[in-house]
């Protein structure tokens, strides 16, 4: 139990620093990138993340919501969904899962904790917000998660007589 808490606090510190850097870079580089994108939702998260099988992965994530037919309303109940390979919903914050959005979606924070990563989690993911009539998916910037198998180094000592 203590190891999991250590992992979460270490990942929290690293993720917060990474998120600050990503947010600063997005101010400089994002406007030109978004011009060719037709999404109404834009997430700020790393493009690629890697973790060991069985470990936890904290994904720093924020989003901005552009109005279309409907507008994002932070006073309405908000659900976040992670969609694998563009079509398979693998996580919905409105249901119980081993994954958990630890950010406050109404404050546009979609930071997510994937616990006990499995090799089957290795895919590209897009993020979707459902907020009353406002529903949008960031199809422009998928997150690619790579899961590595655990590796063990075994040292064999031979006794000398």
DRENLOLUM-530588 format. One line per 5 residues: their letters; for each residue x, y, z of N, C-alpha, C, O. Coordinates in steps of 0.02 Angstrom, whole numbers, plus 50000, padded with zeros to 5 digits. Last residue first. Layout:
// DRENLOLUM-530588
a) X:Y:Z:X:Y:Z:X:Y:Z:X:Y:Z ~ ... $
// end
This chain:
// DRENLOLUM-530588
xxxxx) 51718:48851:49849:51737:48811:49907:51810:48818:49924:51833:48787:49972 ~ 51608:48980:49809:51674:48950:49797:51694:48912:49859:51688:48937:49915 ~ 51446:48996:49741:51488:48988:49802:51554:48955:49782:51554:48907:49743 ~ 51389:49115:49633:51413:49047:49639:51460:49043:49699:51508:49082:49705 ~ 51246:49207:49609:51310:49203:49643:51329:49130:49650:51289:49089:49672 $
xxxxx) 51161:49284:49484:51173:49219:49515:51243:49220:49545:51292:49233:49510 ~ 51040:49404:49468:51111:49393:49476:51121:49327:49513:51092:49317:49567 ~ 50921:49461:49361:50936:49409:49410:51012:49399:49410:51042:49387:49358 ~ 50812:49586:49333:50883:49569:49328:50898:49519:49382:50890:49532:49442 ~ 50662:49591:49246:50695:49574:49309:50767:49557:49295:50782:49518:49249 $
xxxxx) 50537:49696:49184:50600:49660:49173:50634:49649:49240:50633:49692:49284 ~ 50371:49699:49130:50418:49705:49186:50481:49666:49168:50478:49611:49141 ~ 50335:49772:48971:50333:49717:49019:50384:49728:49073:50434:49762:49064 ~ 50266:49933:48941:50323:49887:48937:50314:49832:48989:50288:49844:49044 ~ 50152:50017:48849:50160:49979:48911:50216:49928:48901:50212:49886:48856 $
xxxxx) 50114:50175:48789:50155:50115:48778:50165:50082:48846:50183:50115:48895 ~ 49988:50275:48726:50015:50244:48786:50052:50180:48766:50025:50137:48732 ~ 49960:50423:48647:49983:50355:48635:50016:50328:48698:50066:50356:48722 ~ 49823:50526:48623:49877:50508:48670:49896:50436:48656:49853:50392:48654 ~ 49779:50626:48480:49773:50567:48523:49834:50559:48568:49889:50582:48552 $
xxxxx) 49722:50764:48429:49783:50748:48465:49774:50686:48509:49761:50693:48569 ~ 49600:50773:48362:49660:50800:48331:49725:50777:48364:49777:50772:48332 ~ 49487:50742:48425:49509:50693:48375:49576:50713:48345:49606:50675:48307 ~ 49416:50763:48565:49477:50790:48534:49504:50736:48488:49541:50692:48509 ~ 49241:50777:48561:49299:50732:48566:49358:50766:48533:49352:50794:48478 $
xxxxx) 49095:50833:48647:49149:50844:48599:49207:50797:48614:49220:50779:48672 ~ 48942:50899:48688:48978:50836:48681:49032:50847:48628:49017:50866:48572 ~ 48823:50985:48775:48890:50992:48746:48925:50924:48747:48937:50895:48800 ~ 48707:50960:48845:48704:50955:48772:48772:50961:48738:48779:50945:48679 ~ 48801:50899:48979:48735:50918:48956:48731:50910:48881:48750:50857:48855 $
xxxxx) 48943:50856:48930:48923:50907:48978:48855:50933:48957:48850:50983:48921 ~ 49071:50753:48896:48998:50757:48890:48973:50800:48948:48981:50782:49006 ~ 49222:50741:48809:49185:50774:48863:49111:50771:48846:49091:50784:48790 ~ 49353:50627:48769:49287:50655:48754:49256:50685:48817:49264:50658:48872 ~ 49510:50590:48697:49471:50609:48756:49407:50643:48734:49407:50683:48688 $
xxxxx) 49589:50445:48628:49563:50513:48621:49520:50527:48682:49495:50480:48714 ~ 49733:50342:48621:49672:50362:48654:49653:50433:48636:49697:50477:48630 ~ 49816:50199:48560:49805:50272:48553:49736:50287:48582:49688:50251:48571 ~ 49886:50077:48673:49847:50098:48615:49850:50174:48609:49882:50208:48649 ~ 49899:49967:48795:49943:49999:48747:49904:50013:48682:49892:49968:48642 $
xxxxx) 49823:49894:48879:49811:49966:48880:49853:50003:48828:49844:50063:48817 ~ 49869:49764:48880:49812:49779:48835:49795:49853:48833:49756:49875:48791 ~ 49960:49760:48982:49986:49765:48913:49930:49784:48865:49943:49816:48814 ~ 49900:49866:49115:49906:49800:49082:49931:49811:49011:49924:49866:48983 ~ 49925:49955:49265:49927:49953:49191:49937:49882:49166:49977:49844:49192 $
xxxxx) 49869:49996:49394:49883:49927:49375:49881:49919:49299:49841:49881:49272 ~ 49776:50143:49351:49808:50100:49400:49818:50030:49371:49781:50008:49327 ~ 49785:50297:49284:49775:50228:49263:49813:50185:49314:49874:50189:49319 ~ 49715:50447:49316:49760:50398:49345:49740:50329:49320:49685:50306:49333 ~ 49708:50605:49234:49683:50537:49243:49736:50492:49272:49795:50498:49255 $
xxxxx) 49650:50768:49215:49705:50726:49237:49677:50658:49259:49629:50654:49297 ~ 49567:50865:49163:49550:50795:49148:49607:50748:49168:49612:50693:49141 ~ 49499:51012:49203:49557:50971:49221:49538:50898:49213:49498:50872:49251 ~ 49397:51105:49198:49433:51087:49136:49498:51050:49149:49546:51056:49111 ~ 49321:51111:49306:49374:51161:49303:49421:51147:49244:49476:51174:49240 $
xxxxx) 49244:51001:49288:49210:51066:49283:49260:51124:49283:49243:51180:49263 ~ 49337:50899:49315:49316:50912:49246:49281:50979:49238:49288:51011:49185 ~ 49470:50895:49413:49401:50920:49416:49379:50940:49346:49401:50991:49319 ~ 49567:50743:49410:49558:50814:49401:49484:50832:49406:49441:50788:49403 ~ 49561:50609:49411:49574:50640:49476:49572:50716:49471:49574:50750:49522 $
xxxxx) 49476:50482:49342:49493:50552:49328:49500:50586:49396:49452:50591:49434 ~ 49538:50319:49342:49501:50370:49379:49524:50439:49357:49584:50453:49354 ~ 49522:50144:49310:49549:50209:49292:49507:50262:49327:49448:50251:49339 ~ 49449:50035:49343:49515:50041:49375:49550:50106:49358:49602:50122:49387 ~ 49281:50102:49366:49335:50073:49326:49399:50073:49367:49404:50107:49418 $
xxxxx) 49111:50143:49364:49167:50119:49405:49218:50083:49361:49200:50038:49324 ~ 49056:50290:49273:49052:50220:49294:49113:50202:49335:49160:50241:49340 ~ 49082:50418:49232:49018:50406:49264:49008:50335:49288:48958:50319:49319 ~ 49197:50417:49160:49202:50439:49229:49136:50430:49267:49135:50434:49328 ~ 49237:50282:49065:49186:50334:49072:49186:50354:49145:49174:50312:49188 $
xxxxx) 49345:50198:48957:49336:50229:49023:49284:50284:49018:49285:50326:48973 ~ 49340:50148:48833:49370:50106:48884:49363:50135:48954:49374:50100:49004 ~ 49252:50144:48689:49255:50181:48753:49282:50132:48806:49250:50082:48821 ~ 49318:50131:48534:49301:50088:48591:49308:50127:48656:49364:50142:48677 ~ 49362:50216:48432:49293:50193:48432:49272:50156:48495:49212:50150:48508 $
xxxxx) 49497:50262:48432:49446:50300:48397:49374:50277:48403:49329:50312:48382 ~ 49580:50186:48515:49583:50176:48443:49523:50207:48406:49502:50181:48355 ~ 49478:50214:48654:49536:50178:48627:49528:50169:48552:49476:50146:48528 ~ 49436:50354:48743:49415:50310:48689:49477:50280:48657:49522:50316:48635 ~ 49382:50409:48896:49441:50394:48857:49420:50341:48807:49391:50290:48824 $
xxxxx) 49274:50538:48951:49281:50471:48923:49348:50465:48887:49368:50511:48851 ~ 49195:50626:49080:49253:50619:49037:49258:50548:49014:49248:50501:49053 ~ 49054:50728:49115:49084:50662:49112:49142:50663:49063:49140:50696:49012 ~ 48979:50846:49222:49024:50833:49166:49053:50763:49172:49073:50741:49226 ~ 48838:50940:49264:48876:50879:49276:48916:50862:49213:48889:50864:49157 $
xxxxx) 48859:51119:49250:48824:51057:49235:48869:50997:49250:48930:51003:49250 ~ 48940:51227:49264:48890:51216:49318:48851:51151:49307:48813:51131:49351 ~ 49017:51244:49153:49049:51213:49211:49002:51205:49270:49023:51179:49322 ~ 48969:51208:48997:48942:51243:49055:48971:51210:49118:48951:51154:49135 ~ 49004:51228:48827:49024:51196:48889:49000:51239:48948:49010:51300:48947 $
xxxxx) 48867:51246:48711:48926:51273:48746:48939:51233:48809:48893:51208:48841 ~ 48818:51182:48548:48807:51194:48620:48872:51221:48650:48924:51220:48618 ~ 48869:51194:48422:48796:51192:48428:48778:51207:48501:48728:51241:48514 ~ 49004:51263:48495:48979:51243:48428:48904:51249:48432:48877:51304:48443 ~ 49144:51326:48584:49071:51321:48573:49056:51302:48502:49090:51322:48455 $
xxxxx) 49280:51232:48638:49256:51283:48592:49182:51272:48582:49159:51216:48572 ~ 49366:51203:48783:49305:51184:48747:49281:51242:48704:49264:51294:48730 ~ 49518:51134:48833:49480:51195:48818:49423:51172:48773:49431:51129:48730 ~ 49592:51038:48966:49558:51046:48902:49528:51115:48896:49514:51149:48945 ~ 49727:50940:49032:49682:50997:49037:49648:51003:48969:49672:50976:48920 $
xxxxx) 49819:50817:49113:49773:50832:49059:49730:50893:49077:49701:50896:49131 ~ 49938:50694:49150:49918:50764:49159:49875:50784:49099:49892:50770:49042 ~ 49914:50536:49203:49914:50574:49140:49892:50646:49154:49834:50657:49170 ~ 50001:50420:49288:49962:50481:49298:49970:50524:49236:50025:50544:49218 ~ 49999:50252:49306:50017:50304:49259:49972:50364:49270:49911:50358:49262 $
xxxxx) 50068:50116:49399:50017:50167:49390:50044:50220:49342:50104:50231:49338 ~ 50111:49948:49343:50124:50011:49379:50064:50058:49370:50015:50040:49336 ~ 50085:49838:49264:50073:49831:49336:50083:49896:49375:50065:49899:49434 ~ 50210:49878:49147:50151:49838:49162:50145:49830:49238:50195:49816:49271 ~ 50277:50043:49149:50285:49971:49157:50218:49938:49172:50176:49966:49205 $
xxxxx) 50246:50169:49022:50249:50145:49091:50258:50069:49091:50248:50036:49040 ~ 50240:50318:48927:50263:50249:48933:50266:50230:49007:50285:50271:49049 ~ 50157:50425:48811:50177:50409:48880:50194:50335:48883:50165:50295:48846 ~ 50141:50557:48695:50159:50488:48709:50178:50480:48782:50209:50524:48811 ~ 50094:50686:48704:50075:50646:48646:50087:50572:48658:50048:50529:48636 $
xxxxx) 50027:50750:48860:50083:50726:48819:50057:50686:48759:50004:50655:48763 ~ 49896:50871:48840:49923:50811:48872:49983:50789:48831:49990:50809:48773 ~ 49764:50963:48822:49835:50974:48831:49860:50915:48873:49847:50911:48933 ~ 49631:50951:48703:49663:50932:48765:49737:50949:48763:49768:50951:48710 ~ 49495:51029:48639:49567:51027:48632:49597:51008:48700:49590:51045:48748 $
xxxxx) 49347:51017:48547:49380:51003:48611:49455:50997:48598:49475:50962:48551 ~ 49301:51026:48423:49277:51078:48469:49307:51069:48539:49294:51109:48583 ~ 49404:50999:48276:49375:50977:48340:49350:51038:48380:49375:51093:48372 ~ 49474:51019:48160:49403:51036:48161:49367:51014:48225:49306:51011:48226 ~ 49630:51095:48128:49592:51046:48166:49519:51067:48170:49503:51125:48182 $
xxxxx) 49709:51194:48077:49688:51141:48032:49645:51088:48066:49625:51040:48033 ~ 49735:51274:48191:49700:51302:48134:49673:51248:48087:49619:51257:48060 ~ 49813:51215:48287:49741:51206:48292:49704:51233:48231:49646:51215:48221 ~ 49943:51254:48260:49925:51184:48251:49850:51176:48247:49825:51135:48209 ~ 49945:51389:48294:49956:51369:48225:49935:51298:48211:49911:51283:48157 $
xxxxx) 49921:51381:48437:49877:51417:48392:49885:51398:48318:49835:51391:48283 ~ 50028:51301:48499:49961:51275:48486:49920:51315:48437:49886:51284:48396 ~ 50151:51363:48532:50145:51322:48472:50074:51302:48453:50062:51287:48394 ~ 50134:51445:48647:50177:51466:48592:50160:51429:48528:50156:51460:48475 ~ 50048:51376:48729:50034:51447:48716:50073:51471:48655:50049:51511:48616 $
xxxxx) 50112:51254:48740:50051:51258:48700:50031:51330:48684:50002:51343:48632 ~ 50217:51281:48827:50232:51268:48757:50170:51274:48713:50174:51297:48656 ~ 50142:51293:48945:50181:51350:48920:50198:51341:48846:50194:51389:48807 ~ 50089:51164:48955:50044:51221:48949:50081:51282:48922:50054:51318:48880 ~ 50206:51088:48968:50161:51077:48910:50116:51138:48900:50105:51160:48844 $
xxxxx) 50254:51137:49090:50294:51145:49030:50250:51138:48968:50255:51178:48921 ~ 50149:51096:49174:50166:51167:49169:50206:51180:49105:50193:51229:49070 ~ 50156:50957:49158:50096:50994:49136:50110:51068:49128:50086:51100:49081 ~ 50276:50928:49219:50269:50916:49148:50209:50955:49120:50212:50983:49065 ~ 50245:50959:49352:50299:50996:49317:50292:50989:49242:50301:51037:49205 $
xxxxx) 50143:50865:49373:50129:50936:49380:50182:50978:49344:50165:51026:49310 ~ 50212:50744:49355:50159:50762:49309:50143:50836:49313:50129:50868:49261 ~ 50299:50741:49465:50326:50742:49397:50274:50767:49347:50289:50805:49302 ~ 50204:50739:49571:50254:50792:49566:50282:50798:49495:50288:50853:49468 ~ 50132:50622:49539:50098:50686:49545:50147:50743:49537:50134:50791:49500 $
xxxxx) 50229:50523:49546:50198:50537:49481:50163:50604:49482:50163:50640:49432 ~ 50251:50528:49684:50305:50542:49638:50277:50561:49569:50299:50610:49539 ~ 50123:50492:49731:50150:50558:49749:50209:50577:49703:50215:50635:49684 ~ 50108:50363:49674:50060:50416:49658:50089:50485:49674:50079:50531:49635 ~ 50216:50295:49733:50211:50300:49660:50165:50358:49641:50182:50397:49597 $
xxxxx) 50179:50303:49868:50242:50334:49845:50241:50345:49770:50262:50397:49745 ~ 50061:50228:49863:50058:50299:49882:50121:50336:49859:50117:50392:49835 ~ 50116:50104:49828:50068:50135:49783:50063:50210:49798:50060:50251:49752 ~ 50195:50078:49940:50228:50086:49876:50181:50121:49827:50203:50164:49788 ~ 50098:50061:50039:50143:50118:50043:50177:50131:49977:50189:50189:49959 $
x) 50042:49940:50000:50000:50000:50000:50044:50063:50000:50029:50111:49966 $
// end
